[in-house]
Amino acid sequence: MRGQVRRGLSWSAMWRIATVIGLSVIAVTPSVSLHGQGAGRPASSAAKPTPRTPDGKPDFSGVWIANSTIRLLEGEQQVEAMRQADLAAGRPPLPPPEPLSYKPEYEKVRQEYLARRGIDDPMARCLISGVPRISVRPLPFQIVQTPGLVVFLYEVHHAFRIIPTDGRPHPEDFEPSYLGDSTARWDGNTLVVDIVGFNTRTWLAGVGTVHSEQLHVTERYTRDSYDTIRYDVLVEDPEVLTKPWNMHELFRLRPNERIREYECIENNEDLLRIEKLLQNESVFRIK
Amino acid sequence: MTKMFAVGLAILAGVAGVSAHHSFAAEYDSNKPVNVSGTVMNVEWTNPHIHFWVDVKSADGAIVHWRFEGYPPNMLVRQGWKKDATLKPGDTITVTGWQARLEPTLGAAREITFADGRKMAAGPPAGTGGQ
């Protein structure tokens, strides 16, 4: 079934769905914090200088998490406090989200995945997310940096990326993979990571955001304050997209966090439930 | 309404992927909220989700065995949960969440209220398939 197209959604249906989603997002926003004490909350450190490694490069070492996921961990109150701190520090807001622009044949594929409410999501099968999706999961990652090398350790999936930062070309013998092959260079204070060599078993960001093996991702990491990394991503895939897609995120330093074990496949009951659901598509499919 | 549409469209565009693990929407129905009270019978502290069982007395006195899914342990620990301490057999709790599409006594937990009135987040907000 995966990848097959049965029918797309009309714009009116899309509008209804999008409105319901918008209502749902607003409806689930808790009025009081249900959350803990914010163990990962950074101390007031706006005045701290951006750390640098002995070779003078910005030092990204530390445990980080995507800003967009923090509301799951700490609730709206803390999210609002961080937003206010950003405003006070003069941080420019991230550009508004940009929609992916698919060629018609791939837009149909994406719409089909949406109509199936994401039941085909590789994540539900504990498969490694690709880039940039792995960067915005609600589990933190750690960056370990040495001269000439940066290592990303993702809590989710026990995934890692070992990235040379000397601007070397990609090797010629890579096989298509979930995280692709990364090589990086410095552009001033920004680390620019170039990634190719992806397989087609991941989604770029949300449900149905398919891509081809021509996918080329360019990540730009800029430590724009002691507490934050600005993450700007350019996604190019001329096979499926009509134009490149830009994604932006902010990573927050989690000074009191550590990367823990997360063995996704340990007790993944979703696999059984999904198999049952797939026997009766009308149960879950958007009408 | 336009703003709501914009929020929804942004999520449909796949730029708000905050799902902890699976697509919520295929397995659970966000139009079927659950609010039950009962006694915790068991807690399964596993990835990618914890599960816990709650015995709920129905109006006719019969016991209904509810089962709930929640965040993975790591996300709970970061919100102040402790294994075998925060939620344990014998506790009287109220659970809010959403009902599964196939199994009528399976739910995705969002929040637990304990006997002393404390509230703890137990799982993510309802997803819609756009995440």
Interface residues (C-beta under 8 A of the other chain):
Chain A: M14 W15 I17 A18 T19 V20 I21 G22 L23 S24 V25 I26 V28 T29 P30 V32 L34 H35 G36 Q37 A39 G40 S68 T69 R71 L72 L73 E74 G75 P97 E98 P99 L100 L114 R116 R117 G118 I119 D121 M123 A124 C126 R133 V136 R137 P138 L139 E155 W203 L204 A205 G206 V207 G208 T209 M247 E257 R260 Y262 E263 C264 I265 E266 N267 N268 E269 D270 R273 I274 K276 L277 V283 F284 I286
Chain B: M1 K3 M4 F5 A6 V7 G8 L9 A10 I11 L12 A13 G14 V15 A16 G17 V18 S19 A20 H21 H22 S23 A25 A26 E27 S30 E44 T46 N47 P48 H49 H51 E69 P72 N74 M75 V77 R78 Q79 G80 W81 A100 R101 L102 R110 E111 K119 M120 A121 P124 P125 A126 G127 T128 G129 G130 Q131
